[in-house]
Amino acid sequence: MSKSNVIAFTGLKGGTGVSSLAVLFCNEISETHKVLLIDTDIQQSCIIIRERDLKLFPSEKPKYPIA
C-alpha cells in the first residue's frame, strides 16, 4: 500500500494569496505525484482559477482534480 500525504494551506484573513499558493504548489507537484486539491474556501477561488485557466488554455488538460 502506498503512503499518502496531506498538505494544508490555511489562512484566517482573506486576500493573503493562500488559494493562489495552493494552485501553484499543486501545479508543481502534479508533475511527479497524484494530487487532489480540495477547495474549502467559501469563495471557491481555486475553482474560479481553474475555470479561467481552461478558458485561456482550452487545449490543456487539467493535471489534477479540484473538489
Beta strands, then each sheet from edge to edge (+ up, - down):
end
